Amino acid sequence: MPTESSAGPEVMQFPPPLSPIPYSPGPELRDAMAKCPVTKVKAPDGSAAWLVTGFNEVREVLIDPRYSRALLFAPGQQRWGVDLVAGANTLVALDPPEHGRLRKLVAGAFTERRIRALQPLIVATVDELIDGMLAGPRPADLVAAFADQLPARVICMLLDVPMEDADRFRAWSAALGGDWNRPQEEMLAAFISIGGYMTELIARKREAPGDDLMSVLIAARDSDDKLSETELIEFCGLLLTGGYETIAHELTLSFTALCQHPEQLDRLRADPSLIPGAVEEMLRYVMLFSGSAVLGRMTREEVCLGGVTIPAGETLIPGVGAANRDPAVFEDPDRLDVARPPAAHLGFGVGAHRCLGAQLARIELQEAYRGLLTRLPGLRVAVPLSEVPFLSGQVVTSVRELPVTWDDTRSNEL
């Protein structure tokens, strides 16, 4: 494969143009993936980085200490996407060992017991939302009626956040995960608003603590002095926005993908026991992040990655979505197969920064599909798939609305 020193890498505009199917690789990205697992890219502002698309190469970037998150947050460094406004002392911006200190503290709030205790509440929330869809007009908007509502309500339950405030943090989350070309000032304003909101909420929780995750984190701060006040505020803000945005969009995008493969949707309807495995397959198949990219890294030293020599101090963008389509790892990777044997996809990341909420996300998605497919017979998109209004240029691929309908047969109760 060509290296920078031997052939000079091609430069691709980032994010690449949307595919006709926005959650799949577009022609430019596919071309880059086929040529080399590492491609030099240029952002709209002219800054340059390296997009990593091979599975093994992405995995290396995510687990190898030569690739740093913290270096990206040094003063004066160029950052991309939501990294533009992320706090330098937040969990997502730190390297070990400091990252490990914080992660150990907050991981205690994501115990199996706490997450499993939420499952009946998630099931009840799914039922309530479907009841609302059944009672309302058709077609219904799956985004507004269900996909936006479920993760927002779950994160409110987890943190004991007033549900009436959900619209506010959804707007903030959309600003942070929105247009690649959004002015940094707008993103920063949303980030500051989240911090102010969390400061007020933490003060109220100190006065009346409960058994919620936020109270656990406040106790770690106040009783053991193991979290700084800034760390506490920023981590709660990260949970509030991160726990909503990705799950909402994953749900709508994966359902759209299933509707483009009706034989797979029929298999799930006929055999709901396939749902847990199908969720893993959809996490692999759906490219949630525009250009397939997630949180960046910076090289600590010169490295050779995928046959490309990259100097120290260069920004890398791990293309998780592209890696999950790597034919060297996944047989026929562009085929959606709800019965595909379990595979180690990178949908939740890997290594020190693996998603803390992975198990919660799995439960939400599984129960969402169990409810939708058993209680809404024949659920389907109510417009031609070519007319689904995908939002272009977003950091997180999303759908503005998704009109759906279903058969008039009496719905089955779970």
C-alpha positions in Angstrom: 0.0 0.0 0.0 1.2 3.5 -0.6 2.8 5.5 2.2 3.2 9.2 2.6 6.9 9.0 1.9 6.6 6.8 -1.2 3.5 7.9 -3.1 1.8 10.7 -1.2 -1.7 10.0 0.0 -4.8 11.3 -1.9 -6.8 13.9 0.0 -10.5 13.5 0.4 -13.0 16.2 1.5 -14.5 15.4 4.9 -17.2 14.7 5.6 -17.6 13.0 2.3 -20.9 13.6 0.3 -23.9 11.6 1.5 -24.6 8.3 -0.1 -28.1 7.9 -1.7 -28.6 5.7 1.4 -27.2 8.1 4.0 -26.3 5.4 6.6 -24.2 3.5 4.1 -20.8 4.5 2.6 -21.1 6.9 -0.3 -19.0 6.5 -3.5 -16.1 8.6 -2.3 -15.9 6.8 1.0 -16.1 3.4 -0.6 -13.4 4.4 -3.0 -11.1 5.4 -0.2 -11.9 2.2 1.8 -11.0 0.1 -1.2 -7.7 1.9 -1.8 -6.2 2.0 1.7 -7.4 1.7 5.3 -5.9 5.2 6.0 -6.9 8.3 3.9 -5.8 11.9 4.3 -8.9 14.2 4.6 -9.6 17.9 4.7 -12.4 19.6 6.6 -14.5 22.5 5.3 -12.3 24.9 7.4 -9.2 23.6 5.6 -7.8 21.6 8.5 -6.4 18.2 7.7 -6.6 14.8 9.4 -6.4 11.1 8.7 -9.6 9.0 8.3 -9.0 5.4 9.4 -11.4 2.9 7.8 -9.9 -0.6 8.1 -11.3 -2.7 11.0 -7.9 -3.7 12.4 -6.5 -0.2 12.0 -9.5 1.5 13.7 -9.2 -1.0 16.6 -5.5 -0.2 16.9 -6.2 3.5 17.1 -8.9 3.0 19.8 -6.7 0.7 22.0 -3.1 1.7 21.4 -1.7 4.3 23.8 0.3 5.9 20.9 -3.0 7.4 19.9 -4.1 10.0 22.4 -7.4 11.7 23.2 -5.9 14.2 25.6 -3.4 15.6 23.1 -6.2 16.8 21.0 -7.3 19.1 23.8 -4.0 20.9 24.3 -4.3 24.6 23.8 -4.3 25.6 20.1 -5.0 22.2 18.7 -7.4 21.9 15.8 -10.4 19.7 16.7 -13.3 18.3 14.6 -17.1 18.0 15.2 -18.3 17.9 18.8 -14.6 17.8 20.0 -14.6 21.5 19.2 -16.5 22.2 22.5 -15.9 19.1 24.6 -14.3 19.9 27.9 -10.6 19.0 28.3 -11.3 17.4 31.7 -14.3 15.3 30.7 -14.1 11.5 30.7 -14.2 11.4 26.8 -11.2 13.7 26.6 -8.7 12.0 29.0 -6.1 9.3 28.6 -5.1 6.7 31.1 -4.4 6.8 34.0 -6.5 9.8 34.7 -9.3 8.4 32.4 -9.2 5.2 34.4 -9.7 7.1 37.7 -12.8 8.8 36.4 -14.2 5.8 34.6 -13.9 3.6 37.7 -16.0 6.1 39.7 -18.7 6.5 37.1 -18.8 2.9 36.1 -20.1 2.1 39.5 -23.3 4.0 38.5 -23.8 1.7 35.5 -23.9 -1.6 37.4 -25.8 -4.6 36.0 -28.3 -4.3 38.8 -29.0 -0.6 38.2 -29.4 -1.1 34.4 -31.6 -4.3 34.8 -33.8 -2.5 37.3 -34.6 0.0 34.5 -35.8 -2.7 32.1 -39.4 -2.9 33.4 -39.6 0.9 33.2 -38.3 0.8 29.6 -40.9 -1.8 28.7 -43.6 0.3 30.3 -42.4 3.4 28.5 -42.4 1.5 25.1 -46.0 0.4 25.8 -47.1 3.9 26.7 -45.6 5.4 23.6 -47.1 2.7 21.3 -50.5 3.3 23.0 -50.2 6.9 22.0 -49.4 5.9 18.4 -52.4 3.6 18.3 -54.7 6.3 19.7 -53.4 9.0 17.3 -53.6 9.6 13.5 -51.9 7.7 10.8 -49.4 7.9 9.4 -47.6 8.6 12.6 -44.1 10.2 12.8 -41.9 7.5 14.3 -39.3 10.2 15.2 -41.6 12.5 17.2 -43.9 9.9 18.6 -41.4 7.2 19.6 -37.7 7.4 18.7 -37.1 10.8 20.2 -39.3 10.1 23.2 -38.0 6.7 24.4 -34.3 7.6 25.1 -35.2 11.0 26.4 -37.6 9.4 29.0 -35.0 6.7 29.9 -32.2 9.2 30.5 -34.6 11.3 32.6 -35.4 8.3 34.7 -31.7 7.3 35.0 -30.7 10.8 36.2 -34.0 11.8 37.8 -34.2 14.8 35.4 -37.7 16.4 35.2 -39.3 15.1 32.0 -40.7 18.6 31.2 -37.1 19.7 30.6 -36.5 17.0 27.9 -37.2 19.4 25.0 -34.4 21.7 26.3 -31.7 19.1 26.4 -32.8 17.6 23.1 -32.2 21.0 21.5 -28.8 21.3 23.1 -27.9 17.8 22.0 -29.0 18.6 18.4 -26.8 21.6 18.4 -23.7 19.6 19.5 -24.4 16.7 17.2 -25.7 18.8 14.3 -24.3 20.4 11.2 -20.6 20.0 10.5 -20.6 23.7 9.4 -22.5 25.0 12.4 -20.7 28.0 13.9 -18.6 27.1 16.8 -20.3 29.9 18.8 -23.6 28.1 18.6 -22.1 24.8 19.7 -20.3 26.5 22.6 -23.6 28.2 23.6 -25.3 24.8 23.8 -22.4 23.4 25.8 -22.5 26.4 28.3 -26.3 26.0 28.6 -25.9 22.3 29.5 -23.4 23.2 32.1 -25.6 25.8 33.7 -28.6 23.5 33.7 -26.6 20.7 35.3 -25.2 23.1 38.0 -28.7 24.0 39.0 -30.0 20.4 38.9 -27.0 19.1 41.0 -27.7 21.8 43.6 -31.4 20.6 43.8 -30.3 17.0 44.0 -27.9 17.8 46.9 -30.9 19.0 48.8 -33.0 16.0 48.1 -30.8 13.0 47.0 -32.4 9.8 45.7 -31.5 6.4 44.3 -30.7 7.7 40.8 -27.4 7.8 39.0 -26.9 11.5 39.5 -27.2 11.1 43.3 -24.6 8.3 43.2 -22.2 10.6 41.3 -22.9 13.5 43.7 -22.1 11.2 46.6 -18.8 10.3 45.0 -18.0 14.0 44.8 -19.2 15.1 48.2 -18.5 12.1 50.4 -15.2 10.8 49.0 -14.0 14.0 47.2 -13.1 11.7 44.2 -14.7 13.9 41.6 -14.1 17.6 41.1 -17.2 19.8 40.8 -16.3 20.5 37.2 -15.9 16.8 36.5 -19.3 16.1 38.1 -21.1 18.8 36.0 -19.5 17.9 32.7 -20.0 14.1 33.1 -23.7 14.6 34.0 -24.1 16.8 31.0 -22.4 14.2 28.8 -24.8 11.6 30.0 -27.8 13.8 29.5 -27.0 14.5 25.8 -25.1 11.4 24.8 -27.7 9.1 26.3 -30.4 10.5 24.0 -28.9 11.5 20.7 -27.3 8.3 19.4 -30.1 5.9 20.5 -32.8 8.1 18.9 -31.1 8.2 15.6 -29.9 4.5 15.7 -33.6 3.5 16.2 -34.9 5.5 13.2 -32.0 4.7 10.9 -32.1 0.9 11.6 -35.8 0.7 11.1 -35.4 2.5 7.8 -32.7 0.0 6.9 -35.0 -2.9 7.8 -37.8 -1.4 5.6 -35.3 -1.4 2.7 -34.8 -5.1 3.3 -38.4 -6.3 3.9 -37.4 -10.0 4.0 -35.3 -9.2 7.1 -38.1 -7.3 8.7 -40.4 -10.3 8.0 -37.9 -12.6 9.7 -37.9 -10.5 12.8 -41.7 -10.4 12.9 -41.9 -14.2 12.5 -39.2 -14.9 15.1 -38.8 -12.2 17.8 -36.1 -14.3 19.4 -33.8 -12.9 16.7 -34.2 -9.4 18.1 -31.1 -9.3 20.3 -28.8 -10.5 17.5 -30.6 -8.3 15.0 -29.8 -5.2 17.2 -26.1 -6.1 17.1 -26.3 -6.5 13.3 -28.0 -3.1 12.9 -25.4 -1.5 15.2 -22.8 -3.0 12.8 -24.7 -2.2 9.6 -25.9 1.4 10.2 -23.3 4.1 9.8 -24.6 6.5 12.5 -21.8 9.1 12.3 -21.4 11.2 9.2 -18.4 9.9 7.2 -18.3 6.9 9.6 -16.3 8.9 12.2 -16.2 9.0 15.9 -14.0 10.6 18.6 -10.6 11.6 17.2 -7.1 10.8 18.4 -3.7 12.4 18.0 -0.4 10.5 17.4 2.1 10.7 20.2 4.9 9.6 17.9 5.5 8.7 14.3 3.5 5.6 13.5 3.0 3.3 10.6 -0.7 2.5 10.3 -2.2 0.5 7.5 1.0 0.9 5.5 0.9 4.7 5.8 3.5 6.7 7.8 1.9 9.3 10.0 4.1 11.9 11.9 3.7 12.7 15.5 1.1 15.3 16.4 -1.4 14.4 13.6 -5.1 14.0 14.1 -6.8 10.7 13.3 -10.5 10.1 12.8 -11.5 6.5 13.7 -14.1 5.5 11.1 -16.0 3.0 13.1 -18.9 2.7 10.6 -16.5 2.0 7.8 -14.6 -0.5 9.9 -17.8 -2.4 10.5 -18.1 -2.8 6.7 -14.6 -4.2 6.3 -14.8 -7.3 4.0 -11.7 -8.7 5.6 -13.6 -9.2 8.9 -17.3 -9.4 7.9 -18.5 -11.8 5.2 -20.6 -9.9 2.6 -20.5 -6.8 4.9 -23.0 -4.7 2.8 -25.7 -7.3 3.4 -28.1 -6.8 6.3 -28.7 -10.1 8.0 -30.7 -10.2 11.2 -29.5 -13.8 11.8 -25.8 -13.1 11.2 -23.7 -15.0 13.7 -22.4 -12.8 16.5 -19.4 -10.7 15.5 -17.3 -8.2 17.4 -18.5 -5.0 15.8 -17.1 -1.6 16.9 -20.4 0.1 17.3 -19.7 0.9 21.0 -16.0 1.4 20.5 -13.4 -0.7 22.2 -10.7 -0.2 24.8 -10.5 2.5 27.5 -13.2 4.7 25.9 -15.7 1.9 25.1 -19.2 3.3 25.6 -20.3 3.1 29.3 -23.9 2.9 28.3 -23.6 0.0 25.9 -25.8 -2.3 27.9 -28.5 0.3 28.5 -28.5 1.1 24.8 -28.9 -2.6 23.9 -31.9 -3.0 26.3 -33.6 0.2 24.9 -33.2 -1.0 21.3 -34.3 -4.5 22.0 -37.4 -3.5 23.9 -38.2 -0.9 21.3 -38.2 -3.4 18.5 -40.0 -6.0 20.6 -42.8 -3.6 21.2 -43.0 -2.0 17.7 -43.0 -5.3 15.9 -45.4 -7.2 18.2 -47.9 -4.4 18.8 -48.0 -2.7 15.4 -48.6 -5.5 12.9 -47.1 -4.7 9.5 -45.4 -1.6 10.7 -43.7 0.1 7.7 -42.6 3.4 6.3 -45.6 5.2 4.8 -43.8 7.0 2.0 -41.4 5.8 -0.7 -38.0 5.3 0.9 -36.5 7.8 -1.6 -38.7 10.5 0.1 -37.5 9.9 3.6 -36.1 13.3 4.7 -32.6 12.6 5.9 -30.7 15.6 7.3 -27.5 16.1 5.3 -24.2 17.5 6.6 -24.9 16.3 10.2 -22.2 14.9 12.5 -24.8 12.3 13.5 -26.8 11.0 10.5 -30.5 11.6 11.3 -34.0 11.7 9.9 -36.2 14.8 10.3 -39.4 12.7 10.4 -40.3 9.1 9.5 -44.0 8.7 8.6 -45.1 5.1 9.4 -48.3 3.1 9.3 -49.4 -0.4 10.2 -52.2 -2.9 9.6 -55.6 -2.5 11.2 -55.5 -5.9 12.8 -56.1 -5.7 16.6 -52.6 -5.3 18.1 -51.2 -8.1 20.2 -50.2 -7.3 23.8 -46.7 -8.2 24.9 
